[in-house]
């Protein structure tokens, strides 16, 4: 089986990108996967086929055309970007609904492919990692559009692979949603996410788009290999100059608010005096309203940083 995820088809290019043929580039990757998948029993998608549930009709037409060329059945779970507001009931009124209705892509709920049971866990489903126990003698794969990660990060509403491994009775979990890849085996469970096929953000610039080739041997052992999908060099696809100037201006803003925070700290307990001075300064210098708002925002931020430092 061939698995890939998070295609994020859209008409316009993301702000971080330079290629005006962004959609064509994505669809070219689908073509590469199609040739790869000639010997596969099925193509499995991890969701977020569309970047929005209401992409322009032209995007849907091109998606139907691209997936319609496959000779093998295609199954997908539904991603959060494929529906409105995490509501499963909105699939039918979304681009995904049209794609499913066209019949070229089928929705993955549960299917047996050459003796392997596959189950879909959609973005809007209650997060349950268990699969039905019947037919447990055959291999079972759960395909999930859920935040699954091997990187522990406080505050991130994600599921750690090690926690899920302890909970699930599936033999493998293929996932989309998180755009960076993982591939590991924990407690006898194979986890694989080849990463998003679309590289929407500048942080993706050095990440290789890839698909996964999933094989199940006669004794039901599942293995996975990531296959890179060729792309043009990052310099021709990503707006690296625009990115460095954005970084530079953020750096200036940080320095400015840091300096401000230090000034406030130096007059401990008298921050209101600085606020008054600032207001007076803005007034005397005829600073226009918009700029005054910006300066005030810096002031608030500086005050926030002061409170943060006081906590430490
Ligand atoms: Mn996504």
Boltz pocket constraint, residues with backbone or C-beta under 6 A from the ligand:
constraints:
  - pocket:
      binder: B
      contacts: [[A, 6], [A, 47], [A, 48], [A, 79], [A, 81], [A, 177], [A, 178], [A, 196]]
      max_distance: 6.0
